[in-house]
Amino acid sequence: MAFELLRRVWRRGYATEATLAVLKWGRSSGYERLGATVWEWNTASRRVLAKAGFAEERAELDPVFGNKLSVTRQL
């Protein structure tokens, strides 16, 4: 899952709505767990994933972009 929105539509809940729709689709498709990655510096995306119940598990250092966090959620 990835989302990239124009600045003019930030903070309108579109990323959260899309994330919840993906979770619903995952459940209905028989998945038991979903995972994602997010850059540590991307606080808005981390907030969306946390609201959707994802838990941060580990970080992988990228020499250019910093830490890439792995997050998962049980369905």
N, C-alpha and C positions, 0 to 999 in steps of 0.2 A: 504494500500500500504506500502510495506517495501522494502528497498534495502540495501544490504550489499555487498560491492565490495572489491576485493583484492586490497591492497595498490598499486600494480603495474599498475592498470588500473584507479586509481584516476585521476581526472581532465581531463578526455577525453570526458565528456558529456554524459556518459551512464545513470547516474541517472536522468539527465534532460530529455533525450530522453524518458526514461521509464515513467517519470512523465507526460510528454506531451501526450504520447500514452494512458495512463490511463484517462487523461482528455478528449481526443477525444472519447474514448470508452464510458465514462460516458455520454457525450453529446448525442452520437448516441443511447444510451440505454434509453434516456429520463430522466436522472437525472438532477435535477436543481441545486444541491449543493453537493460538496464533502468535506470531512473533513479528517484531519490527526492529529497525535501527533508527537512531536519531543522533545528530551531533549534540554533544554536551552543551554547546553554546546556544542551541536553538530552544530557548526557554518556552516560546509559544507552543511549539510542537510537543515538547515534553509535557506541558500542561494539558494539552488535548489528550495525549496518550494516558496520562495519569487519571484524568477525568473518566476515561473509558475503562479504567481498571487494569491497565498494563503496569507491570512491576519491572523496575530496572534490575538487570541481572549482572552484567559485566561491561567493562569498557575495553576498547581496543584503540591503542594510540596510532593515529595517522600523523606522520611528520608534517603534513601541510595544514590539515584542517583541525587537528586536535583530537580529542577523544570521541569515538563513535560508540554510543551506548546500545547494547542489545536489551530489548524489553520483550516480555511475554505476557500472555493472559490466557488463563484457563477459560474454556467456554462452558 
